[in-house]
């Protein structure tokens, strides 16, 4: 389906749309935005040239979408009857009431019209007006339990600390919190502290002025200033140096920043969210996190469980990633047989959702037939999903963690074992090992140092 060629029809569509309180988007069968009303452009805070022709998951930016994309990249897989899967067709009534209408011609689905209407304010107080349904479209029992709390806390300025293993969706959750807040029209900025050398974290966070030091040929506003009136996510908080932690704590208390080389302080308004894959208790015990900063950041702590503890989400995520692959490659994704789906659900996913996504994308690309069976599994996938491989990394095989500190001990043991095996596989080559584990080289070096590993003596034999 192509956009209306006649400007009169386009003018008529916009006029009709502007006569209502709703925003309208037309999504083609290839999952790309083909038309937006003026209200939709305002809602998404975008320009027509930036949205038209783009995949809907990118254009919508999770701002007003009925799809459960909290821990994924795009909409669910299509069915034979329509290119739009059941998740795409969900109609919800949270912050926005969303109505979906399929556009058909001679029995063929040409597109999906989304009508997005702001929910009417009730006469109840703010605390009474929190919807009892799932305002985030979250899946899984723990997510549904979390949803009402997030609906209350997202619109506030309370800092949130998100704790979870690598690949569990911490950044995606932080972005959704931002999009649910009054700051949604302002920047959402991420500072990944694992990829910035320790000596440059101060500059990356607070910035500098031109001429502040040798080599400072231009101003650097810093991530805090870039996020003014919006939200800043400090990812992998465990990598921030103690001196910078003290400076960050002062900013959180005063709202003032002073860039390197600047003689005056600048007031800014930023909501700070933080994420870490290490237990805050462990970080404070080892002296890597100041207690006063922790208590300042943990207005609310959200613990994201690993995928192996919420296996009921795996089938939905599989379909979601199949849909993502199908939309990106513009062809029908192979389906999985019940046996293969069961194998996928049994695997423990040490890399969590990120690993599941990579496995599905690899499987979709290598599958020789429309239906992937256990017999047709590519060797690369079979070696990952085999019961022997899964048992090697299963938490169930570890000693009981009923005593204090045993959970952290078990997590460290598994993480060390995964890194050892990856280094052995790649013969001690850190860059290749880091890519296979989906982490930066800096993070891998730090973890190797943490566990006392020496690639030269241990992995090059």
C-alpha positions in Angstrom: 0.0 0.0 0.0 1.4 3.4 -0.9 0.7 6.8 0.6 -2.2 8.7 -1.1 -0.9 10.2 -4.3 -3.6 12.9 -4.5 -3.0 15.9 -2.3 -6.8 16.4 -2.0 -7.2 13.0 -0.3 -4.3 13.7 2.0 -5.8 17.1 2.9 -9.2 15.5 3.5 -7.6 12.8 5.7 -5.8 15.4 7.8 -8.9 17.6 8.0 -11.0 14.7 9.3 -8.3 13.7 11.7 -7.9 17.2 13.1 -11.6 17.5 13.7 -11.2 14.9 16.5 -9.1 14.6 19.7 -7.4 11.5 18.2 -4.1 10.9 16.5 -4.0 8.6 13.5 -1.3 6.5 12.0 -1.5 4.3 8.9 1.0 1.4 9.0 1.5 -0.6 5.9 1.7 -4.4 5.7 5.5 -4.1 5.7 5.3 -2.6 9.2 6.3 0.9 7.9 4.5 4.1 8.6 2.7 5.4 5.5 0.7 8.4 6.9 0.4 10.4 10.1 -2.0 13.0 11.2 -0.9 16.3 12.7 -1.9 15.0 16.1 0.3 12.0 15.7 3.3 14.1 14.8 2.7 16.1 18.0 2.2 13.0 20.0 5.4 11.4 18.8 7.3 14.7 18.9 8.6 14.1 15.4 8.5 15.5 11.8 6.7 13.9 8.9 10.0 13.4 7.0 11.5 11.5 10.0 8.5 9.2 10.5 7.3 8.3 7.0 8.7 5.1 5.6 10.3 4.1 8.9 9.5 0.8 10.7 6.6 1.5 13.1 8.5 0.2 16.1 11.1 3.0 15.5 8.6 5.7 14.6 6.3 5.0 17.5 9.2 4.9 20.0 7.0 3.0 22.5 5.1 6.2 23.2 1.7 5.2 22.2 1.6 1.6 21.0 -0.6 -1.3 21.9 2.1 -3.8 21.3 3.9 -5.4 24.2 7.4 -4.3 23.2 8.7 -3.6 26.7 11.5 -6.3 26.4 11.8 -6.5 22.6 12.3 -4.4 19.5 9.2 -4.6 17.5 5.7 -6.1 17.1 4.7 -9.7 17.3 4.9 -12.2 14.4 2.2 -12.0 11.8 -0.3 -14.7 11.1 -1.5 -16.2 7.8 -4.7 -14.2 7.9 -3.1 -10.8 8.4 0.4 -9.4 8.5 -0.4 -8.0 11.9 -0.1 -10.4 14.8 -2.4 -10.5 17.8 -0.1 -8.3 19.9 -0.3 -5.6 17.3 -4.1 -5.8 17.4 -4.4 -5.4 21.1 -6.6 -2.4 22.1 -5.8 -0.9 25.4 -6.9 2.1 27.5 -4.1 3.3 29.7 -2.7 6.8 29.2 -3.9 6.5 25.6 -6.9 4.6 24.3 -5.9 2.7 21.2 -8.2 1.4 18.5 -7.0 -0.6 15.6 -8.7 -1.0 12.2 -7.5 -3.3 9.5 -7.6 -1.8 6.0 -8.7 -4.5 3.5 -9.3 -4.7 -0.2 -10.8 -7.8 -1.8 -9.9 -9.9 1.3 -6.3 -8.7 1.3 -5.0 -6.7 4.3 -3.3 -3.6 3.1 -2.5 -1.8 6.3 -3.4 -1.0 9.9 -5.0 2.3 11.0 -4.2 3.2 14.6 -6.5 5.7 16.3 -4.8 7.0 19.5 -7.0 9.0 21.9 -5.8 10.5 25.2 -7.6 8.8 28.1 -10.2 11.1 29.7 -9.3 12.4 33.1 -11.6 11.2 35.8 -12.9 13.2 38.8 -11.0 11.0 41.2 -7.8 12.1 42.8 -4.5 11.2 41.3 -3.9 8.4 43.7 -7.4 7.0 42.9 -7.0 7.3 39.2 -4.3 4.7 38.7 -5.8 2.1 36.4 -6.3 -1.3 37.7 -5.4 -2.9 34.4 -1.9 -3.3 33.1 -0.9 0.2 31.9 2.4 -0.9 30.4 1.1 -3.9 28.5 3.6 -6.0 30.5 3.7 -9.8 30.2 4.6 -12.4 32.8 3.4 -12.6 36.4 6.2 -10.5 37.9 5.7 -7.8 35.2 2.0 -7.6 35.8 2.6 -7.3 39.5 5.1 -4.5 38.9 2.9 -2.5 36.5 0.6 -0.7 39.0 3.6 0.5 41.0 5.4 1.8 37.9 2.2 3.6 36.8 2.4 5.5 40.1 6.1 6.2 40.2 6.9 6.9 36.6 5.3 10.4 36.6 7.2 11.4 39.6 10.9 12.6 40.0 11.8 9.8 42.4 15.1 8.1 41.3 15.0 4.5 40.4 17.7 1.9 40.6 17.3 -1.1 38.3 19.2 -4.2 39.2 19.5 -7.2 36.8 21.9 -9.4 34.9 23.2 -8.3 31.5 20.6 -8.7 28.8 17.5 -8.6 31.1 16.2 -5.4 29.6 17.2 -2.7 32.1 17.7 0.0 29.5 14.4 -0.8 27.8 12.5 -0.6 31.1 14.2 2.7 31.9 13.1 4.1 28.5 9.6 3.0 29.1 9.6 4.7 32.5 10.7 7.9 30.8 8.0 7.6 28.1 5.4 7.3 30.9 6.6 10.4 32.6 5.8 14.1 31.9 9.4 14.3 30.6 8.5 12.1 27.5 8.9 15.0 25.1 12.4 15.8 26.4 15.6 13.8 25.9 16.2 10.3 27.2 20.0 10.0 27.5 22.1 6.9 28.3 25.6 6.9 29.6 27.0 3.4 29.4 29.8 3.5 32.0 31.2 0.2 30.9 32.5 1.7 27.6 34.0 4.9 28.9 37.5 4.8 30.4 37.5 5.7 34.1 39.6 8.8 33.5 37.0 10.2 31.1 33.8 9.4 33.1 33.9 12.8 34.8 34.1 14.6 31.5 31.4 12.3 29.9 29.0 13.1 32.7 29.6 16.7 33.5 31.3 18.0 30.3 34.0 20.7 29.8 34.4 24.0 28.2 36.7 24.8 25.3 40.3 25.3 26.4 39.7 23.7 29.8 42.7 21.4 29.2 45.1 20.4 26.4 43.1 19.0 23.6 39.8 20.6 24.6 39.2 22.3 21.2 35.5 22.5 21.6 32.8 22.5 24.3 31.5 19.2 25.6 28.1 19.7 27.3 28.2 16.3 29.1 25.4 13.8 29.4 23.7 15.6 32.4 23.3 18.8 30.4 22.2 16.9 27.3 19.4 15.4 29.4 18.2 18.7 30.8 14.4 18.5 31.5 14.6 14.8 30.5 16.0 11.6 31.9 19.5 10.3 32.3 20.2 6.6 32.7 23.5 5.7 34.3 24.1 2.1 33.0 26.5 -0.2 34.7 26.8 2.0 37.7 29.4 -0.2 39.2 32.0 1.3 36.9 31.8 4.9 38.1 34.9 6.1 40.1 34.5 7.1 43.7 35.6 10.7 43.1 33.0 11.1 40.4 30.4 9.5 42.7 31.0 12.3 45.2 30.5 14.9 42.5 27.3 13.1 41.2 25.9 13.0 44.8 26.4 16.7 45.1 24.5 17.3 41.9 21.7 15.1 43.0 21.4 17.2 46.2 21.8 20.7 44.6 20.7 20.3 41.0 23.8 22.3 40.0 26.6 21.2 37.7 30.0 22.8 37.0 31.7 21.7 33.8 35.5 21.4 33.8 36.9 24.8 33.0 33.7 26.6 34.0 33.7 29.2 36.8 29.9 29.2 37.4 27.4 26.5 38.3 24.5 25.8 36.0 21.1 24.6 37.4 19.5 21.8 35.4 16.5 19.6 35.9 17.3 15.9 35.2 15.7 12.7 36.5 18.5 10.2 37.1 17.9 6.5 36.7 20.7 4.0 37.4 21.2 0.4 36.4 23.6 -2.3 37.5 24.2 -6.0 37.0 25.9 -6.3 40.4 24.1 -6.5 43.8 24.3 -3.0 45.4 25.1 -4.8 48.7 28.1 -6.4 47.1 29.2 -3.1 45.6 29.1 -1.3 48.9 30.7 -4.3 50.7 33.7 -4.1 48.3 33.9 -0.3 48.4 32.9 0.3 44.8 29.7 2.2 45.6 29.3 5.0 48.2 26.5 4.2 50.6 25.2 7.8 50.6 25.0 7.7 46.8 23.2 4.4 46.9 20.6 5.6 49.3 20.2 8.7 47.1 19.7 6.7 44.0 17.5 4.0 45.3 14.2 6.0 45.7 12.8 2.7 44.3 14.7 -0.4 43.5 13.5 -2.7 40.7 15.1 -6.1 40.4 14.7 -7.6 36.9 14.7 -11.4 37.2 16.8 -13.3 34.6 14.9 -15.0 31.8 15.4 -18.5 33.3 13.1 -17.4 36.1 10.3 -16.1 33.9 10.2 -18.8 31.2 6.5 -18.2 30.6 7.6 -15.2 28.6 9.9 -17.1 26.2 7.2 -18.2 23.7 5.9 -14.6 23.4 9.5 -13.2 23.0 10.2 -15.9 20.3 7.2 -14.7 18.3 8.1 -11.1 18.9 11.7 -11.6 17.6 10.4 -13.6 14.6 8.2 -10.7 13.8 11.1 -8.3 14.1 13.1 -10.5 11.7 10.2 -10.8 9.3 9.7 -7.0 9.2 13.4 -6.3 8.7 13.9 -8.8 5.9 10.4 -8.3 4.4 9.6 -12.0 4.2 7.8 -14.6 6.2 9.9 -15.9 9.1 10.2 -19.7 9.5 8.0 -21.1 12.3 9.2 -23.4 15.1 8.0 -26.9 15.7 6.6 -27.6 19.2 9.7 -29.7 19.9 12.1 -26.8 19.0 9.9 -24.4 21.0 10.2 -26.8 24.0 14.0 -26.9 23.6 14.1 -23.1 23.5 12.0 -22.9 26.7 14.3 -25.4 28.5 17.5 -23.5 27.8 18.7 -21.3 30.7 19.9 -18.3 28.7 22.9 -17.0 30.6 22.8 -14.0 28.2 19.1 -13.5 29.0 16.8 -11.8 26.5 19.6 -10.5 24.4 20.9 -14.0 23.9 17.4 -15.3 23.0 17.1 -12.5 20.4 20.5 -13.5 18.8 19.5 -17.2 18.7 16.2 -16.5 17.0 17.8 -14.2 14.4 20.5 -16.8 13.7 17.9 -19.5 13.5 15.7 -17.5 11.2 18.6 -16.7 8.9 20.0 -20.3 8.7 16.7 -22.3 8.6 16.4 -24.2 5.3 12.7 -24.9 5.5 9.5 -22.9 6.4 9.2 -24.9 9.6 12.2 -25.5 11.9 12.2 -29.0 13.3 14.6 -30.6 15.7 16.1 -32.6 12.8 16.7 -29.5 10.8 18.3 -27.4 13.5 21.6 -25.9 12.4 24.5 -27.4 14.3 25.4 -24.0 15.7 22.0 -23.7 17.3 21.8 -27.4 18.3 25.1 -27.0 20.3 23.6 -24.1 22.2 20.2 -25.7 23.0 21.4 -29.2 23.7 20.5 -30.5 27.2 24.2 -31.0 28.0 24.9 -27.4 27.2 21.9 -26.2 29.3 22.8 -28.3 32.3 26.3 -26.8 32.4 24.9 -23.4 33.1 21.7 -24.3 35.0 21.3 -22.6 38.4 19.4 -25.6 39.5 22.6 -27.6 39.7 24.2 -25.1 42.2 24.0 -25.6 46.0 21.0 -24.2 47.8 21.2 -20.4 48.3 19.3 -20.2 51.6 22.1 -18.7 53.5 23.0 -15.0 53.4 25.2 -14.2 50.5 24.9 -17.5 48.8 22.8 -16.1 45.9 25.6 -13.6 45.0 28.2 -16.3 45.4 26.2 -18.6 43.0 25.8 -15.8 40.4 29.6 -15.0 40.5 30.4 -18.7 40.1 28.2 -19.0 37.0 29.5 -15.7 35.5 33.1 -16.8 36.0 32.4 -20.2 34.4 30.7 -18.6 31.4 33.7 -16.2 30.9 36.2 -19.1 31.3 34.4 -21.2 28.7 34.1 -18.2 26.3 37.8 -17.4 26.6 38.7 -21.0 26.0 36.5 -21.1 22.9 38.2 -18.0 21.5 41.7 -19.0 22.6 42.1 -16.0 24.9 41.2 -13.4 22.3 39.5 -10.7 24.4 37.8 -8.8 21.6 36.2 -12.0 20.1 35.2 -13.2 23.6 33.6 -9.9 24.5 31.6 -9.9 21.3 30.4 -13.5 21.9 29.3 -12.5 25.4 27.7 -9.2 24.1 29.7 -7.0 26.4 32.4 -4.4 25.9 36.1 -5.2 26.1 36.5 -2.9 29.0 33.8 -4.7 30.9 35.3 -8.1 30.1 38.8 -6.9 31.3 37.3 -5.7 34.5 35.5 -9.0 35.1 38.6 -10.9 34.3 40.5 -8.8 36.9 37.7 -9.3 39.4 38.0 -13.1 39.1 41.8 -13.1 38.9 42.0 -14.4 35.3 45.1 -14.2 33.1 44.4 -15.0 29.5 48.0 -15.5 28.6 48.7 -18.3 31.1 45.2 -19.9 31.4 43.8 -19.8 27.9 46.6 -20.0 25.4 47.9 -23.4 26.3 
